[in-house]
Every structure is written in C-alpha cells, then in structure tokens.
Amino acid sequence: MVLLRQLVLVIPLVLLLPILLNNSVLGVWLALPLNDIIILIIAIVLLIKEYKYLDRLSENTEI
C-alpha cells in the first residue's frame, strides 16, 4: 500500500510541482507534505463514509 502511494502520488507531485512553481526546487520539497495532506483527506473521507455505512447498518439491525 505504501509503495502504491509512493508511485501514484509522490512521483507525479515531484515531477509536476517544480514545473508549476516556475522550476523552483521548492516544488520538490513541497511534494512530500502535500502527499501526506492528500492521503489524510482521502482517509478522512473514507472514514466518514464507513461510519455512515455502519450507522445505517446498526439502525437496520436494531429490534
């Protein structure tokens, strides 16, 4: 899973951010923190969906 995250997010961010920041090295340095923020947002969204699903499931099973 971590390897997939490195391949899917970090490499494109390292390649694209310097271009977007006018060939600045700052883009390379910002790639890892930005990657962590993106992963955190994805995790929060998935957790919210899962809690909503579990809440609906518990409402349906109550007698």
Distance bins in CASP14 RR format, pairs under 12 A and 6 or more apart:
PFRMAT RR
TARGET T0000
AUTHOR 0000-0000-0000
RMODE 2
METHOD distances of the structure
MODEL  1
1 7 0 0 0 0 0 1 0 0 0 0 0
1 8 0 0 0 0 0 1 0 0 0 0 0
1 9 0 0 0 0 0 1 0 0 0 0 0
1 39 0 0 0 0 0 1 0 0 0 0 0
1 42 0 0 0 0 0 1 0 0 0 0 0
1 43 0 0 0 0 0 1 0 0 0 0 0
2 8 0 0 0 0 0 1 0 0 0 0 0
2 9 0 0 0 0 0 1 0 0 0 0 0
2 10 0 0 0 0 0 1 0 0 0 0 0
2 35 0 0 0 0 0 1 0 0 0 0 0
2 39 0 0 0 0 1 0 0 0 0 0 0
3 9 0 0 0 0 0 1 0 0 0 0 0
3 10 0 0 0 0 0 1 0 0 0 0 0
3 11 0 0 0 0 0 1 0 0 0 0 0
4 10 0 0 0 0 0 1 0 0 0 0 0
4 11 0 0 0 0 0 1 0 0 0 0 0
4 39 0 0 0 0 0 1 0 0 0 0 0
5 11 0 0 0 0 0 1 0 0 0 0 0
5 12 0 0 0 0 0 1 0 0 0 0 0
5 13 0 0 0 0 0 1 0 0 0 0 0
5 32 0 0 0 0 0 1 0 0 0 0 0
5 35 1 0 0 1 0 0 0 0 0 0 0
5 36 0 0 0 0 1 0 0 0 0 0 0
5 38 0 0 0 0 1 0 0 0 0 0 0
5 39 1 0 0 1 0 0 0 0 0 0 0
5 40 0 0 0 0 0 1 0 0 0 0 0
5 42 0 0 0 0 1 0 0 0 0 0 0
5 43 0 0 0 0 0 1 0 0 0 0 0
6 12 0 0 0 0 0 1 0 0 0 0 0
6 13 0 0 0 0 0 1 0 0 0 0 0
6 14 0 0 0 0 0 1 0 0 0 0 0
6 31 0 0 0 0 0 1 0 0 0 0 0
6 32 0 0 0 0 0 1 0 0 0 0 0
6 35 0 0 0 0 1 0 0 0 0 0 0
6 36 0 0 0 0 0 1 0 0 0 0 0
6 39 0 0 0 0 0 1 0 0 0 0 0
7 13 0 0 0 0 0 1 0 0 0 0 0
7 14 0 0 0 0 0 1 0 0 0 0 0
7 35 0 0 0 0 0 1 0 0 0 0 0
8 35 0 0 0 0 1 0 0 0 0 0 0
8 38 0 0 0 0 0 1 0 0 0 0 0
8 39 0 0 0 0 0 1 0 0 0 0 0
8 42 0 0 0 0 0 1 0 0 0 0 0
9 15 0 0 0 0 0 1 0 0 0 0 0
9 16 0 0 0 0 0 1 0 0 0 0 0
9 17 0 0 0 0 0 1 0 0 0 0 0
9 31 0 0 0 0 1 0 0 0 0 0 0
9 32 0 0 0 0 1 0 0 0 0 0 0
9 33 0 0 0 0 0 1 0 0 0 0 0
9 34 0 0 0 0 1 0 0 0 0 0 0
9 35 1 0 1 0 0 0 0 0 0 0 0
9 36 0 0 0 0 1 0 0 0 0 0 0
9 37 0 0 0 0 0 1 0 0 0 0 0
9 38 1 0 0 1 0 0 0 0 0 0 0
9 39 1 0 0 1 0 0 0 0 0 0 0
9 40 0 0 0 0 0 1 0 0 0 0 0
9 41 0 0 0 0 0 1 0 0 0 0 0
9 42 0 0 0 0 1 0 0 0 0 0 0
10 16 0 0 0 0 0 1 0 0 0 0 0
10 17 0 0 0 0 0 1 0 0 0 0 0
10 28 0 0 0 0 0 1 0 0 0 0 0
10 30 0 0 0 0 0 1 0 0 0 0 0
10 31 1 0 0 1 0 0 0 0 0 0 0
10 32 1 0 0 1 0 0 0 0 0 0 0
10 33 0 0 0 0 0 1 0 0 0 0 0
10 34 0 0 0 0 1 0 0 0 0 0 0
10 35 1 0 1 0 0 0 0 0 0 0 0
10 36 0 0 0 0 1 0 0 0 0 0 0
10 38 0 0 0 0 0 1 0 0 0 0 0
10 39 0 0 0 0 0 1 0 0 0 0 0
11 17 0 0 0 0 0 1 0 0 0 0 0
11 28 0 0 0 0 0 1 0 0 0 0 0
11 31 0 0 0 0 1 0 0 0 0 0 0
11 32 0 0 0 0 0 1 0 0 0 0 0
11 35 0 0 0 0 1 0 0 0 0 0 0
12 18 0 0 0 0 0 1 0 0 0 0 0
12 19 0 0 0 0 0 1 0 0 0 0 0
12 20 0 0 0 0 0 1 0 0 0 0 0
12 31 0 0 0 0 1 0 0 0 0 0 0
12 34 0 0 0 0 0 1 0 0 0 0 0
12 35 0 0 0 0 1 0 0 0 0 0 0
12 38 0 0 0 0 0 1 0 0 0 0 0
13 19 0 0 0 0 0 1 0 0 0 0 0
13 20 0 0 0 0 1 0 0 0 0 0 0
13 21 0 0 0 0 0 1 0 0 0 0 0
13 27 0 0 0 0 1 0 0 0 0 0 0
13 28 0 0 0 0 1 0 0 0 0 0 0
13 29 0 0 0 0 0 1 0 0 0 0 0
13 30 1 0 0 1 0 0 0 0 0 0 0
13 31 1 1 0 0 0 0 0 0 0 0 0
13 32 0 0 0 0 1 0 0 0 0 0 0
13 33 0 0 0 0 1 0 0 0 0 0 0
13 34 1 0 1 0 0 0 0 0 0 0 0
13 35 1 0 1 0 0 0 0 0 0 0 0
13 36 0 0 0 0 0 1 0 0 0 0 0
13 37 0 0 0 0 0 1 0 0 0 0 0
13 38 0 0 0 0 1 0 0 0 0 0 0
13 39 0 0 0 0 0 1 0 0 0 0 0
14 20 0 0 0 0 0 1 0 0 0 0 0
14 21 0 0 0 0 0 1 0 0 0 0 0
14 25 0 0 0 0 0 1 0 0 0 0 0
14 26 0 0 0 0 0 1 0 0 0 0 0
14 27 1 0 0 1 0 0 0 0 0 0 0
14 28 1 0 1 0 0 0 0 0 0 0 0
14 29 0 0 0 0 1 0 0 0 0 0 0
14 30 0 0 0 0 1 0 0 0 0 0 0
14 31 1 0 1 0 0 0 0 0 0 0 0
14 32 0 0 0 0 1 0 0 0 0 0 0
14 34 0 0 0 0 0 1 0 0 0 0 0
14 35 0 0 0 0 1 0 0 0 0 0 0
15 27 0 0 0 0 1 0 0 0 0 0 0
15 28 0 0 0 0 1 0 0 0 0 0 0
15 31 0 0 0 0 1 0 0 0 0 0 0
16 23 0 0 0 0 0 1 0 0 0 0 0
16 27 0 0 0 0 1 0 0 0 0 0 0
16 28 0 0 0 0 0 1 0 0 0 0 0
16 30 0 0 0 0 0 1 0 0 0 0 0
16 31 0 0 0 0 1 0 0 0 0 0 0
16 34 0 0 0 0 0 1 0 0 0 0 0
16 35 0 0 0 0 0 1 0 0 0 0 0
17 23 0 0 0 0 0 1 0 0 0 0 0
17 24 0 0 0 0 1 0 0 0 0 0 0
17 25 0 0 0 0 1 0 0 0 0 0 0
17 26 1 0 0 1 0 0 0 0 0 0 0
17 27 1 1 0 0 0 0 0 0 0 0 0
17 28 1 0 0 1 0 0 0 0 0 0 0
17 29 0 0 0 0 1 0 0 0 0 0 0
17 30 1 0 1 0 0 0 0 0 0 0 0
17 31 1 0 1 0 0 0 0 0 0 0 0
17 32 0 0 0 0 0 1 0 0 0 0 0
17 33 0 0 0 0 0 1 0 0 0 0 0
17 34 1 0 0 1 0 0 0 0 0 0 0
17 35 0 0 0 0 0 1 0 0 0 0 0
18 24 1 0 0 1 0 0 0 0 0 0 0
18 25 1 0 0 1 0 0 0 0 0 0 0
18 26 1 0 0 1 0 0 0 0 0 0 0
18 27 1 0 1 0 0 0 0 0 0 0 0
18 28 1 0 1 0 0 0 0 0 0 0 0
18 29 0 0 0 0 1 0 0 0 0 0 0
18 30 0 0 0 0 1 0 0 0 0 0 0
18 31 0 0 0 0 1 0 0 0 0 0 0
19 27 0 0 0 0 1 0 0 0 0 0 0
19 28 0 0 0 0 0 1 0 0 0 0 0
19 31 0 0 0 0 0 1 0 0 0 0 0
20 26 0 0 0 0 0 1 0 0 0 0 0
20 27 1 0 0 1 0 0 0 0 0 0 0
20 28 0 0 0 0 0 1 0 0 0 0 0
20 30 0 0 0 0 1 0 0 0 0 0 0
20 31 0 0 0 0 0 1 0 0 0 0 0
20 34 0 0 0 0 0 1 0 0 0 0 0
21 27 1 0 1 0 0 0 0 0 0 0 0
21 28 0 0 0 0 1 0 0 0 0 0 0
21 29 0 0 0 0 0 1 0 0 0 0 0
21 30 1 0 0 1 0 0 0 0 0 0 0
21 31 0 0 0 0 0 1 0 0 0 0 0
21 34 0 0 0 0 0 1 0 0 0 0 0
24 30 0 0 0 0 1 0 0 0 0 0 0
24 31 0 0 0 0 0 1 0 0 0 0 0
25 31 0 0 0 0 0 1 0 0 0 0 0
26 33 0 0 0 0 0 1 0 0 0 0 0
26 34 0 0 0 0 0 1 0 0 0 0 0
27 33 0 0 0 0 0 1 0 0 0 0 0
27 34 0 0 0 0 1 0 0 0 0 0 0
27 35 0 0 0 0 0 1 0 0 0 0 0
28 34 0 0 0 0 0 1 0 0 0 0 0
28 35 0 0 0 0 0 1 0 0 0 0 0
29 35 0 0 0 0 0 1 0 0 0 0 0
30 36 0 0 0 0 0 1 0 0 0 0 0
30 37 0 0 0 0 1 0 0 0 0 0 0
30 38 0 0 0 0 0 1 0 0 0 0 0
31 37 0 0 0 0 0 1 0 0 0 0 0
31 38 0 0 0 0 0 1 0 0 0 0 0
32 38 0 0 0 0 0 1 0 0 0 0 0
32 39 0 0 0 0 0 1 0 0 0 0 0
33 39 0 0 0 0 0 1 0 0 0 0 0
33 40 0 0 0 0 0 1 0 0 0 0 0
34 40 0 0 0 0 0 1 0 0 0 0 0
34 41 0 0 0 0 0 1 0 0 0 0 0
35 41 0 0 0 0 0 1 0 0 0 0 0
35 42 0 0 0 0 0 1 0 0 0 0 0
36 42 0 0 0 0 0 1 0 0 0 0 0
36 43 0 0 0 0 0 1 0 0 0 0 0
37 43 0 0 0 0 0 1 0 0 0 0 0
37 44 0 0 0 0 0 1 0 0 0 0 0
38 44 0 0 0 0 0 1 0 0 0 0 0
38 45 0 0 0 0 0 1 0 0 0 0 0
39 45 0 0 0 0 0 1 0 0 0 0 0
39 46 0 0 0 0 0 1 0 0 0 0 0
40 46 0 0 0 0 0 1 0 0 0 0 0
40 47 0 0 0 0 0 1 0 0 0 0 0
41 47 0 0 0 0 0 1 0 0 0 0 0
41 48 0 0 0 0 0 1 0 0 0 0 0
42 48 0 0 0 0 0 1 0 0 0 0 0
42 49 0 0 0 0 0 1 0 0 0 0 0
43 49 0 0 0 0 0 1 0 0 0 0 0
43 50 0 0 0 0 0 1 0 0 0 0 0
44 50 0 0 0 0 0 1 0 0 0 0 0
44 51 0 0 0 0 0 1 0 0 0 0 0
45 51 0 0 0 0 0 1 0 0 0 0 0
45 52 0 0 0 0 0 1 0 0 0 0 0
46 52 0 0 0 0 0 1 0 0 0 0 0
46 53 0 0 0 0 0 1 0 0 0 0 0
47 53 0 0 0 0 0 1 0 0 0 0 0
47 54 0 0 0 0 0 1 0 0 0 0 0
48 54 0 0 0 0 0 1 0 0 0 0 0
48 55 0 0 0 0 0 1 0 0 0 0 0
49 55 0 0 0 0 0 1 0 0 0 0 0
49 56 0 0 0 0 0 1 0 0 0 0 0
50 56 0 0 0 0 0 1 0 0 0 0 0
50 57 0 0 0 0 0 1 0 0 0 0 0
51 57 0 0 0 0 0 1 0 0 0 0 0
51 58 0 0 0 0 0 1 0 0 0 0 0
52 58 0 0 0 0 0 1 0 0 0 0 0
52 59 0 0 0 0 0 1 0 0 0 0 0
53 59 0 0 0 0 0 1 0 0 0 0 0
53 60 0 0 0 0 0 1 0 0 0 0 0
54 60 0 0 0 0 0 1 0 0 0 0 0
54 61 0 0 0 0 0 1 0 0 0 0 0
55 61 0 0 0 0 0 1 0 0 0 0 0
55 62 0 0 0 0 0 1 0 0 0 0 0
56 62 0 0 0 0 0 1 0 0 0 0 0
END
